[in-house]
Amino acid sequence: MAQKVSSSSLHPPGDTNSHHQGRFHVERSEDSDGVDEESNNNQQTWMPHSHLKTREALVDEKYYHDSVNGEARPGLDTIRNNTFQQKAGNVAAEDGPVLKGKVIKFGWLEGVLMRCLLNIWGVMLFLRLSWLVGQSGVWQGFCIITTANAVTFITAFSMSAVSTNGKIKGGGIYYMISRSLGPEFGAAIGLMFTLANSIAVALYIVGFCESLNDLLKVNNWGEIVDGGINDIRIVGIGVLICILILAFVGMDWVTRTQMILLFILIAAQVDYVVGTIIGPVSDQEKAQGFTGFSTDTWNENFGPDYRVDRQGSGNEQSFFSVFGVFFPAVTGIVAGANLSGDLKDPASAIPKGTLLAILITYLSYIGYALMMGGSVLREATGDLDQYLEGLNITMEEANQTGFKFYTDCMNGTDYICDYGLLNNPQVMGLASSWDPLIYMGCFAATLSSAIASLVGAPRVLQALAKDKLYPLIEFFAKGYGANNDPVRGYLLVFLISLGCILIGTINDIAPLLSNFFLAAYCLINFSVFHAEISKSPGWRPSFRYYNAWVSLLGSLLCIAVMFLMNWVTAIVTVGLSVFLYMYVSYRKPDVNWGSSTQAQAYNSALGSVQTLNTVEEHVKNYRPQILILSGMPSSRPALIDFSHLLVKNHSLVICGHVVNEHLNHKARNQLTRQTYNWLSKRNKKSFYTLVEDTGFSGGAHSIMQASGLGKLRPNLVMLGYKNNWKSASGEDVKEYINVVQDAFNLHFAVSILRVPGGLDYSHILQGEGNMTAEQIAELTQQTTHATSKFPMMSQISQDSEDISSDEASTHSSIPTIEVTAEDDKGNGKNKPSNQATIIGKSDESVPHDVLTRVDQFTQKQQKGTIDVWWLYDDGGLTILLPYLLTMRSQFSECQLRIFTLTSRLDELGSTQINMASLLSKFRIDYSDVIVIPDITSKAKEETKVEFEAMIKPFVNDDVTDGTAISSADIVTHREKTNRHLRLHELLLAHSKNSTFVVMTLPVPRKGHISAPLYMAWLEMITKDMPPFLLVRGNQTSVLTFYS
């Protein structure tokens, strides 16, 4: 049975985010089992749609939630291999356990518009708007109000764009910035915004207390202590406690209270408008400066008249100092956004309610400022007798007698003015038709703003604490009741506000508050600009009325205003933001929010690689870019450490791993994630490439061809020496040598590292993630969902032991070293470290000498020499690599000792001089140059016997495929063999006690030498020696003596 569904019925009530405008219908038929479709959609486990004859999942919203709360759709392996995956229970919700009680959710009217109006129409409207007009005049006051609202308008458009780019959860402004720009920016502004709102609570309460004090004075109702700042402090503390109790009662009662306060607030404004239109109704009002609408008053107040502030700090005022005092009057725009978690549809409610609130309040501020400028004098004495006398005297008579009009104010005690725009904060009450209603409105404005700030700030802090970006604030993550009320956050905001209330004056608190809000608005605007220029496909806000460049202008405007208001406070604010940013950046929180910073990182990397592709190569810019055929990197930490000594994280390093088992997507991701975690913990900046192949040489060949991007690709292949070649099969040895041949075929430089004891310790050590080749194969065959980490495994296959030194072994086990470093708080946060925590197989203790060998290239080397046997000219790589070693702290106590060859005895001196000159031109320091003249001399008989015994198991004239040594090979390569035997003797004589040895690697001629014979040469060269690096460049110069 087909059913036609209208487009509106496919979206929940209040959902305005749909981009679909056209008509469409859905045909639906009941299945044979009569299963209700809605119940199917609400199931938490994916089930195959048997009635549709497919294992595919139908399109459903549940698959598009975040990775924590979202359902898992069937994977490609499930669909292609016809296997069924069953989820083992529901994924825990991100927000924790379900809380009992009545959940309160608000629409855009009561949730955003009402709260923004109450927060914007705050203390400044009743107590400082008249002061602004008195100081700045009508036209500059108009500029201040318009500039302030321009900042908030631009910010609101930016905030609307961010809030409609996906689902918004609790945390308001912090959530938006952190998910847009990343945790560093979000954490910095979240903490500062919490502080700003806490200060705002104090600002609004102090405003309430000032208004209450004025009311007591006007009516002669007495005072508590001194009628001044101490009364403000006493009453303010009491009011703060009352607001805290209201917050504890719950959001429902907060909303009811705010509705009542909004009604009183609107009534008070109507009262002022009516009173101003009516004009003064008594001479006393006129004596206090209320003239009613008057051209003379308008003209007098039109221009600025900046003076010393008598209501605050006592400093001379200016345009920007007045702006700083007034700006908190427009900062309530985030009152609705701060409660994003309590809104029914935040993506719709935040833009609609916020923009409308800004428009209404802007028009009201401008209207009231104009009315004040045209109806109230700047200063007046309030002396009724003076006013009445002034009515009967002309200006000429006043000049002759020295009479002072009621508008004349002097510094003398007889004529100090306490009234007028500059001096009387209760101008709106003076001009109203019934001043008690103005006081009620002022109380409503200040208290409503204080409530909104006290309720909003803890929710931002709670969201920040849940993300665990800062230590010690997780305490504030806990919520109570059905609405997850941040009770602990309420208490913290209470304490901060309490301290600020003790300051006691609005004009001293407001500029500090303005800076924090401007910093938050700056980042909101910047987040939109950054998201737009990153060109991420994920940036698709349904709110279209924004512009990236206008947002950037808003961001720059915020910064400019901060410094123009008070550069000292601005520097402190920016410094605090930078400090908080750097702290979170240093901690490297383990979060992935898809921020625009991540998108920009991709753009920057792509742009850099593309730019690099157009740069011509030059020998001066050469740097070794290393492809390490390491197998699982954590099995051979010393090989990884050594390669990073050469590049010091300033060049490309790729770890290549060849496996001979087919890996499914799950196993491949698991291995890759595990490897990158290990590299990160060991502070190694390297890439990891995993290749499947039946043979080591084939896989290595694939890695060498495919690794890299553009000109960012390896130029040096590094292997570990194959220690077990004598016990391995001929095919196995040939595989190893084929890798060297393939590297030379592809014009790579090649290096082979040999250290005493070997490099592969996977058969000795265990750690989290150890897996044998068989266990990898078993993992690929599993059909259940993988857990987040591999289980602890210590069983190592015999195959792994048999080829333990094959550095790209297809059988090698996965990491054997677990690197962890707890911080001083014991929270287990991993920090980069080169020290490994190593556990022996089957929990046996690991010998100290093994520990030393594993970390040998991370430790300081003893004073000694690095002997460089630069036998043949390979482009200079043989001398460059040891020079780079001496630049590292580990080898800083070692000096280079250069060995070279000569063909004639009579050229010893000239060869030595030429080599010294060449090294000097290359700017390479050395301690000695030694020339070897007798490389072609016959080797000792015992050396020959040792060599013959070594190759004897491989001698076989019947095998011609390169896996054995024929008698013809021995004869053909007799001279080369003798040369390598002589090198063995010379090395023992000269370099046995050196710290490290580097030698030019013999090049195996294609098709002319068997694999075992070549390995025998390498064995004779490197055996019984300290750590040894065989290296051969690709005959391209890597050094130059030209500038």
Secondary structure, 3 states (H helix, E strand, C coil): CCCCCCHHHHCCCCCCCCCCCCCCCCCCCCCCCCCCHHHHHCCCCCCCEHHHCECCCCCCHHHHCCCCCCCCCCCHHHHHHCCCCCCCCCCCCCCCCCCCCCCCCECHHHHHHHHHHHHHCCHHHHHCHHHHHHHHHHHHHHHHHHHHHHHHHHHHHHHHHHHCCCCCCCCHHHHHHHHHHCHHHHHHHHHHHHHHHHHHHHHHHHHHHHHHHHHHHHCCCCCCCCCCHHHHHHHHHHHHHHHHHHHHHCHHHHHHHHHHHHHHHHHHHHHHHHHHHHCCCCHHHHHCCECCCCHHHHHHHHCCCCCECCCCCCCECCHHHHHHHHHHHHHHHHCCHHHHHHECCHHHHHHHHHHHHHHHHHHHHHHHHHHHHHHECCCECCCHHHHHHHHCCCHHHHHHHCCCCCCCCCCCHHHCCCECCCCCCCHHHHHCCCHHHHHHHHHHHHHHHHHHHHHHHHHHHHHHHHCCCCCCCHHHHCCECCCCECHHHHHHHHHHHHHHHCCCCHHHHHHHHHHHHHHHHHHHHHHHHHHHHHCCCCCCCCCCCCCHHHHHHHHHHHHHHHHHHCHHHHHHHHHHHHHHHHHHHHHCCCCCCCCHHHHHHHHHHHHHHHHHHCCCCCHHHCCCCEEEECCCHHHCHHHHHHHHHHHCCCCCEEEEEEECCCCCHHHHHHHHHHHHHHHHHCCCCCEEEEEECCCHHHHHHHHHHHCCECCECCCEEEEECCCCCCCCCHHHHHHHHHHHHHHHHCCCEEEEEECCCCCCCCCCEEEECCCCHHHHHHHHHCCCCCCCCCCEECCCCHHHHHCCCCCCCCCCCCCCCECCCCCCCCCCCCCCCCCCECEEHHHCCCCHHHHHHHCCCCCCCCCEEEEEECCCCCCCHHHHHHHHHHCCHHHCCEEEEEEEECCCHHHHHHHHHHHHHHHHHCCCCCCEEEEECCCCCCCCHHHHHHHHHHHHHHECCCCCCCCCECHHHHHHCHHHHHHHHHHHHHHHHHCCCCCEEEEECCCCCCCCCCHHHHHHHHHHHHCCCCCEEEEECCCCCCCCCCC
